[in-house]
Amino acid sequence: MGTAGITGVLLLTAFFLGAADQPDPDYMTEVKTECHFTNGTERVRFLYRDFYNKEEFVYFDSDIGKFIAKTELGKLDADTLNQQEDTLNYYKSQVPTVCVPNYDIWHSVTADRREPDASDSAKSKMVTGIVGFVLGGIFIAVGLVLYLKSRKAALRVPTNEHFIPQ
């Protein structure tokens, strides 16, 4: 069964569970496939993930070799898909047929995008900025307290009870 067949099964499941009774104007389905590489192609993991309205409900993990439900909506799908040997074999075969042959392409795109570690100078500047920010806050707080105390003293009005006329 291909991707179109699985999508059909998932849509029918959503319909029978009542998700299609009142369609959401922001309705969204999404499928993500990922290849995770550890030590080059020494250890490769393939993930097929299904989302409904931005929530992942079922996924296939090549390390486990079956579909796993993440929500109530995904339980029926996972059970149905795990009973279909041809579907399981198709997704298990993605590691040697899709991930490994395309390692050089994906590695060249992702490995070169990593940010280099911050230099000592950049770290020092960041610490200096944080310390300056904290000290500035302390000075503002102390200044505000002194200002409010001086205003309170200036607002005291002498009372007439101690006034002795001459």
C-alpha positions in Angstrom: 0.0 0.0 0.0 1.4 3.3 -1.0 1.3 6.7 0.7 -2.0 7.5 -1.1 -3.6 4.4 0.4 -2.4 5.2 3.9 -3.7 8.8 3.5 -7.1 7.4 2.5 -7.1 5.1 5.5 -6.3 8.0 7.8 -8.9 10.3 6.3 -11.6 7.6 6.6 -10.6 7.0 10.2 -10.9 10.7 10.9 -14.3 10.7 9.3 -15.6 7.8 11.3 -14.3 9.2 14.5 -16.4 12.3 13.9 -13.6 14.7 12.9 -15.4 15.4 9.6 -18.7 16.4 11.2 -17.9 20.1 11.3 -14.9 20.9 9.3 -12.5 23.4 10.9 -11.7 26.4 8.6 -8.1 26.0 9.7 -8.1 22.3 9.1 -4.6 20.9 8.4 -3.1 17.5 7.7 0.6 17.1 7.5 3.0 14.2 6.8 6.7 14.4 7.7 9.3 11.9 6.8 12.7 12.2 8.5 16.0 10.4 8.3 18.2 10.6 11.4 21.9 9.7 11.0 24.3 8.7 13.8 28.0 8.3 12.9 27.4 8.7 9.2 25.3 5.8 7.9 26.4 3.5 10.8 23.0 3.9 12.5 20.1 5.3 10.5 16.5 5.9 11.8 13.5 6.6 9.6 10.4 8.4 11.0 7.1 8.8 9.2 4.9 11.2 11.1 1.2 12.1 10.6 -0.3 15.3 12.0 -3.9 16.4 12.2 -4.5 20.1 13.1 -0.8 20.5 14.1 -0.9 17.5 16.5 1.0 14.4 15.8 -1.3 11.4 16.2 0.6 8.4 14.8 4.1 7.8 13.6 6.3 5.0 12.2 9.7 4.4 13.8 12.1 2.2 11.9 14.0 1.3 15.1 10.8 -0.2 16.5 9.4 -1.4 13.2 5.8 -0.5 13.7 3.4 2.4 13.9 2.9 4.0 17.4 -0.2 6.0 18.4 0.4 9.3 20.1 -3.3 10.2 20.6 -6.7 8.5 20.8 -7.2 9.4 17.1 -4.0 7.5 16.3 -4.8 4.3 18.1 -7.1 2.9 15.5 -4.7 4.0 12.7 -1.7 2.4 14.4 -3.6 -0.9 15.0 -4.9 -1.0 11.4 -1.5 -0.1 9.8 0.4 -2.6 12.0 -1.8 -5.5 10.8 -0.8 -4.7 7.2 2.5 -6.5 6.5 3.1 -4.9 3.1 2.7 -1.4 4.7 5.2 -2.3 7.4 7.7 -3.7 5.0 7.4 -0.6 2.8 8.3 1.7 5.7 11.0 -0.6 7.0 12.6 -0.5 3.5 12.9 3.3 3.6 16.2 3.2 5.5 18.2 1.3 2.8 16.3 2.7 -0.2 15.8 6.4 0.7 17.8 7.4 3.7 21.2 5.8 3.1 21.5 6.6 -0.7 20.7 10.2 0.0 23.0 10.6 3.0 25.6 12.6 1.0 22.9 15.1 -0.1 21.3 15.6 3.3 24.6 15.7 5.1 26.1 18.4 2.8 23.0 20.6 3.4 22.7 20.1 7.2 26.3 19.7 8.4 27.4 23.0 6.8 24.6 25.0 8.5 25.8 24.4 12.1 26.7 27.5 13.9 30.3 27.5 15.2 30.8 27.7 18.9 30.9 31.2 20.3 34.5 32.6 20.7 35.8 33.6 24.1 35.5 37.2 23.1 31.8 36.8 22.3 31.2 35.0 25.6 33.0 37.8 27.5 30.9 40.4 25.7 27.7 38.6 26.6 28.6 38.3 30.3 29.6 42.0 30.4 26.3 42.9 28.9 24.3 40.9 31.4 26.3 42.3 34.3 25.8 45.8 33.0 22.1 45.2 32.7 21.8 43.9 36.2 23.9 46.7 37.7 21.8 49.3 35.8 18.6 47.8 37.3 20.1 48.0 40.8 21.1 51.6 40.4 17.7 52.6 39.0 16.0 50.8 41.9 18.2 52.6 44.5 17.7 55.9 42.8 14.0 55.5 42.7 13.8 54.6 46.4 15.9 57.7 47.3 13.8 59.9 45.1 10.5 58.7 46.6 11.9 59.2 50.1 13.0 62.7 49.4 9.5 63.5 47.9 7.8 62.1 51.0 10.0 64.4 53.2 9.2 67.4 51.0 5.5 66.7 51.2 5.3 66.9 55.0 3.4 70.0 55.9 4.0 71.5 59.3 1.0 71.4 61.5 -0.3 74.3 63.6 -0.5 72.5 66.9 3.1 73.4 67.8 2.8 76.9 66.6 3.0 79.5 69.4 1.7 83.0 68.4 3.6 86.0 69.7 
